[in-house]
Amino acid sequence: MSGGKGWWILVEAPVGVDSRWELTRATPVDGGREQAVAQAAELARECDHHGRKTRNPEAYGRRVFRNGEVDWLVEIGRSYWSSDIKKSMTSKTHIRISVAELEHQSETPDAEPPAKGRLRRALGMS
């Protein structure tokens, strides 16, 4: 991909206790848009609850919703045995998978230390 541009598969997932949406994976795709769309559609059918391709997609229940030409919402369920209540429990989550073309990229600059001022010196701060 010349100049950092090209097609990418993006995975967004709810994270943290407040379940805020976050870009959890951004994967460049070798090839054009059609290749990226095909890989993203396959990922939607075969990913785990983190949006990673799994060797055992049958271990998860799923519903794949195609929101648009290059966007999917995937509801993923997985079961686990609860020792407390001695039965199988199911948890569900959802992720978004989309295909996008990278149009611009720049590195995050390093932070500079704050300038020393009169107030900082008066408070004994460096």
CYANA upper distance limits for C-alpha pairs under 8 A (distance plus 0.5 A):
  1 MET  CA      5 LYS  CA      6.31
  1 MET  CA      6 GLY  CA      6.29
  1 MET  CA     30 ASP  CA      8.36
  2 SER  CA      6 GLY  CA      8.33
  4 GLY  CA    102 LEU  CA      8.04
  4 GLY  CA    104 HIS  CA      8.37
  4 GLY  CA    105 GLN  CA      7.53
  5 LYS  CA    101 GLU  CA      7.65
  5 LYS  CA    102 LEU  CA      5.56
  5 LYS  CA    103 GLU  CA      6.55
  5 LYS  CA    104 HIS  CA      7.67
  6 GLY  CA     28 PRO  CA      7.69
  6 GLY  CA     29 VAL  CA      7.94
  6 GLY  CA     32 GLY  CA      8.04
  6 GLY  CA    101 GLU  CA      6.03
  6 GLY  CA    102 LEU  CA      6.01
  6 GLY  CA    103 GLU  CA      8.31
  7 TRP  CA     28 PRO  CA      6.54
  7 TRP  CA     29 VAL  CA      6.14
  7 TRP  CA     30 ASP  CA      8.23
  7 TRP  CA     31 GLY  CA      8.16
  7 TRP  CA     32 GLY  CA      6.96
  7 TRP  CA     33 ARG  CA      6.62
  7 TRP  CA     36 ALA  CA      6.89
  7 TRP  CA     99 VAL  CA      7.51
  7 TRP  CA    100 ALA  CA      6.27
  7 TRP  CA    101 GLU  CA      4.94
  7 TRP  CA    102 LEU  CA      6.73
  8 TRP  CA     26 ALA  CA      6.96
  8 TRP  CA     27 THR  CA      5.87
  8 TRP  CA     28 PRO  CA      4.81
  8 TRP  CA     29 VAL  CA      5.93
  8 TRP  CA     36 ALA  CA      7.19
  8 TRP  CA     99 VAL  CA      6.21
  8 TRP  CA    100 ALA  CA      5.89
  8 TRP  CA    101 GLU  CA      6.59
  8 TRP  CA    102 LEU  CA      7.49
  9 ILE  CA     25 ARG  CA      8.44
  9 ILE  CA     26 ALA  CA      6.28
  9 ILE  CA     27 THR  CA      5.67
  9 ILE  CA     28 PRO  CA      6.93
  9 ILE  CA     29 VAL  CA      7.57
  9 ILE  CA     36 ALA  CA      7.16
  9 ILE  CA     40 ALA  CA      6.74
  9 ILE  CA     97 ILE  CA      7.50
  9 ILE  CA     98 SER  CA      6.32
  9 ILE  CA     99 VAL  CA      5.23
  9 ILE  CA    100 ALA  CA      7.07
 10 LEU  CA     23 LEU  CA      7.58
 10 LEU  CA     24 THR  CA      8.38
 10 LEU  CA     25 ARG  CA      6.30
 10 LEU  CA     26 ALA  CA      5.11
 10 LEU  CA     27 THR  CA      7.01
 10 LEU  CA     96 ARG  CA      8.44
 10 LEU  CA     97 ILE  CA      6.15
 10 LEU  CA     98 SER  CA      5.73
 10 LEU  CA     99 VAL  CA      6.64
 10 LEU  CA    100 ALA  CA      7.78
 11 VAL  CA     23 LEU  CA      6.43
 11 VAL  CA     24 THR  CA      6.28
 11 VAL  CA     25 ARG  CA      5.57
 11 VAL  CA     26 ALA  CA      6.97
 11 VAL  CA     51 GLY  CA      6.80
 11 VAL  CA     95 ILE  CA      7.39
 11 VAL  CA     96 ARG  CA      6.14
 11 VAL  CA     97 ILE  CA      5.19
 11 VAL  CA     98 SER  CA      7.18
 12 GLU  CA     21 TRP  CA      6.82
 12 GLU  CA     22 GLU  CA      5.87
 12 GLU  CA     23 LEU  CA      4.91
 12 GLU  CA     24 THR  CA      5.99
 12 GLU  CA     25 ARG  CA      7.59
 12 GLU  CA     95 ILE  CA      6.20
 12 GLU  CA     96 ARG  CA      5.51
 12 GLU  CA     97 ILE  CA      7.02
 13 ALA  CA     20 ARG  CA      8.49
 13 ALA  CA     21 TRP  CA      5.89
 13 ALA  CA     22 GLU  CA      6.14
 13 ALA  CA     23 LEU  CA      7.17
 13 ALA  CA     24 THR  CA      6.88
 13 ALA  CA     50 HIS  CA      7.77
 13 ALA  CA     51 GLY  CA      8.43
 13 ALA  CA     94 HIS  CA      7.37
 13 ALA  CA     95 ILE  CA      5.21
 13 ALA  CA     96 ARG  CA      6.98
 14 PRO  CA     19 SER  CA      5.02
 14 PRO  CA     20 ARG  CA      5.58
 14 PRO  CA     21 TRP  CA      4.86
 14 PRO  CA     22 GLU  CA      6.74
 14 PRO  CA     94 HIS  CA      8.13
 14 PRO  CA     95 ILE  CA      7.73
 15 VAL  CA     19 SER  CA      5.17
 15 VAL  CA     20 ARG  CA      6.05
 15 VAL  CA     21 TRP  CA      6.79
 15 VAL  CA     22 GLU  CA      7.16
 16 GLY  CA     20 ARG  CA      7.20
 25 ARG  CA     51 GLY  CA      8.36
 29 VAL  CA     35 GLN  CA      7.98
 29 VAL  CA     36 ALA  CA      6.36
 30 ASP  CA     35 GLN  CA      8.19
 30 ASP  CA     36 ALA  CA      8.41
 31 GLY  CA     35 GLN  CA      6.27
 31 GLY  CA     36 ALA  CA      7.70
 32 GLY  CA     36 ALA  CA      6.93
 33 ARG  CA     37 VAL  CA      6.67
 34 GLU  CA     38 ALA  CA      6.69
 35 GLN  CA     39 GLN  CA      6.69
 36 ALA  CA     40 ALA  CA      6.57
 36 ALA  CA     99 VAL  CA      6.99
 37 VAL  CA     41 ALA  CA      6.62
 37 VAL  CA     70 VAL  CA      6.77
 37 VAL  CA     99 VAL  CA      6.78
 38 ALA  CA     42 GLU  CA      6.77
 39 GLN  CA     43 LEU  CA      6.59
 40 ALA  CA     44 ALA  CA      6.69
 40 ALA  CA     97 ILE  CA      7.31
 40 ALA  CA     98 SER  CA      7.41
 40 ALA  CA     99 VAL  CA      7.39
 41 ALA  CA     45 ARG  CA      7.10
 41 ALA  CA     72 TRP  CA      8.32
 42 GLU  CA     46 GLU  CA      6.70
 43 LEU  CA     47 CYS  CA      5.82
 43 LEU  CA     51 GLY  CA      8.05
 43 LEU  CA     52 ARG  CA      8.01
 43 LEU  CA     53 LYS  CA      6.49
 44 ALA  CA     51 GLY  CA      8.35
 44 ALA  CA     64 VAL  CA      7.10
 44 ALA  CA     72 TRP  CA      7.60
 44 ALA  CA     74 VAL  CA      6.90
 44 ALA  CA     97 ILE  CA      7.42
 45 ARG  CA     57 PRO  CA      8.17
 45 ARG  CA     62 ARG  CA      8.26
 45 ARG  CA     64 VAL  CA      7.47
 46 GLU  CA     53 LYS  CA      6.22
 46 GLU  CA     54 THR  CA      6.66
 46 GLU  CA     56 ASN  CA      8.38
 46 GLU  CA     57 PRO  CA      5.50
 47 CYS  CA     51 GLY  CA      5.63
 47 CYS  CA     52 ARG  CA      5.51
 47 CYS  CA     53 LYS  CA      4.73
 47 CYS  CA     54 THR  CA      5.90
 47 CYS  CA     57 PRO  CA      7.05
 48 ASP  CA     52 ARG  CA      6.00
 48 ASP  CA     53 LYS  CA      6.76
 48 ASP  CA     54 THR  CA      6.29
 48 ASP  CA     57 PRO  CA      7.58
 48 ASP  CA     60 TYR  CA      7.72
 48 ASP  CA     76 ILE  CA      7.95
 49 HIS  CA     76 ILE  CA      6.54
 49 HIS  CA     77 GLY  CA      8.30
 49 HIS  CA     93 THR  CA      7.30
 49 HIS  CA     94 HIS  CA      7.78
 49 HIS  CA     95 ILE  CA      7.98
 50 HIS  CA     95 ILE  CA      8.22
 51 GLY  CA     95 ILE  CA      7.43
 51 GLY  CA     97 ILE  CA      8.46
 59 ALA  CA     78 ARG  CA      7.51
 60 TYR  CA     76 ILE  CA      6.93
 60 TYR  CA     77 GLY  CA      6.07
 60 TYR  CA     78 ARG  CA      5.56
 60 TYR  CA     79 SER  CA      8.30
 61 GLY  CA     76 ILE  CA      6.17
 61 GLY  CA     77 GLY  CA      5.29
 61 GLY  CA     78 ARG  CA      6.84
 62 ARG  CA     74 VAL  CA      7.23
 62 ARG  CA     75 GLU  CA      5.84
 62 ARG  CA     76 ILE  CA      4.99
 62 ARG  CA     77 GLY  CA      6.57
 63 ARG  CA     74 VAL  CA      6.27
 63 ARG  CA     75 GLU  CA      5.66
 63 ARG  CA     76 ILE  CA      7.29
 64 VAL  CA     72 TRP  CA      7.19
 64 VAL  CA     73 LEU  CA      6.54
 64 VAL  CA     74 VAL  CA      5.10
 64 VAL  CA     75 GLU  CA      7.03
 65 PHE  CA     72 TRP  CA      5.97
 65 PHE  CA     73 LEU  CA      5.61
 65 PHE  CA     74 VAL  CA      6.67
 66 ARG  CA     70 VAL  CA      8.36
 66 ARG  CA     71 ASP  CA      6.44
 66 ARG  CA     72 TRP  CA      4.94
 66 ARG  CA     73 LEU  CA      6.98
 67 ASN  CA     71 ASP  CA      5.78
 67 ASN  CA     72 TRP  CA      5.92
 67 ASN  CA     73 LEU  CA      7.38
 68 GLY  CA     72 TRP  CA      7.71
 70 VAL  CA     98 SER  CA      6.01
 70 VAL  CA     99 VAL  CA      5.85
 70 VAL  CA    100 ALA  CA      8.37
 71 ASP  CA     96 ARG  CA      7.80
 71 ASP  CA     97 ILE  CA      6.37
 71 ASP  CA     98 SER  CA      4.88
 71 ASP  CA     99 VAL  CA      7.23
 72 TRP  CA     96 ARG  CA      6.22
 72 TRP  CA     97 ILE  CA      5.64
 72 TRP  CA     98 SER  CA      6.73
 73 LEU  CA     94 HIS  CA      7.41
 73 LEU  CA     95 ILE  CA      6.39
 73 LEU  CA     96 ARG  CA      5.13
 73 LEU  CA     97 ILE  CA      6.94
 74 VAL  CA     94 HIS  CA      5.84
 74 VAL  CA     95 ILE  CA      5.84
 74 VAL  CA     96 ARG  CA      6.75
 74 VAL  CA     97 ILE  CA      8.15
 75 GLU  CA     92 LYS  CA      7.38
 75 GLU  CA     93 THR  CA      6.33
 75 GLU  CA     94 HIS  CA      4.73
 75 GLU  CA     95 ILE  CA      7.20
 76 ILE  CA     92 LYS  CA      6.05
 76 ILE  CA     93 THR  CA      5.95
 76 ILE  CA     94 HIS  CA      6.23
 76 ILE  CA     95 ILE  CA      8.48
 77 GLY  CA     90 THR  CA      6.94
 77 GLY  CA     91 SER  CA      6.10
 77 GLY  CA     92 LYS  CA      4.77
 77 GLY  CA     93 THR  CA      7.03
 78 ARG  CA     90 THR  CA      6.02
 78 ARG  CA     91 SER  CA      6.13
 78 ARG  CA     92 LYS  CA      7.05
 79 SER  CA     88 SER  CA      6.91
 79 SER  CA     89 MET  CA      5.94
 79 SER  CA     90 THR  CA      4.75
 79 SER  CA     91 SER  CA      6.88
 80 TYR  CA     88 SER  CA      6.15
 80 TYR  CA     89 MET  CA      5.94
 80 TYR  CA     90 THR  CA      6.90
 81 TRP  CA     86 LYS  CA      7.49
 81 TRP  CA     87 LYS  CA      6.31
 81 TRP  CA     88 SER  CA      5.02
 81 TRP  CA     89 MET  CA      6.58
 82 SER  CA     86 LYS  CA      5.85
 82 SER  CA     87 LYS  CA      6.05
 82 SER  CA     88 SER  CA      6.51
 82 SER  CA     89 MET  CA      6.90
 83 SER  CA     87 LYS  CA      7.71
116 LYS  CA    120 ARG  CA      6.72
116 LYS  CA    121 ARG  CA      7.41
116 LYS  CA    126 SER  CA      7.32
117 GLY  CA    121 ARG  CA      6.75
118 ARG  CA    122 ALA  CA      6.55
119 LEU  CA    123 LEU  CA      6.71
120 ARG  CA    124 GLY  CA      6.76
120 ARG  CA    125 MET  CA      5.53
120 ARG  CA    126 SER  CA      7.27
121 ARG  CA    125 MET  CA      6.17
121 ARG  CA    126 SER  CA      7.31
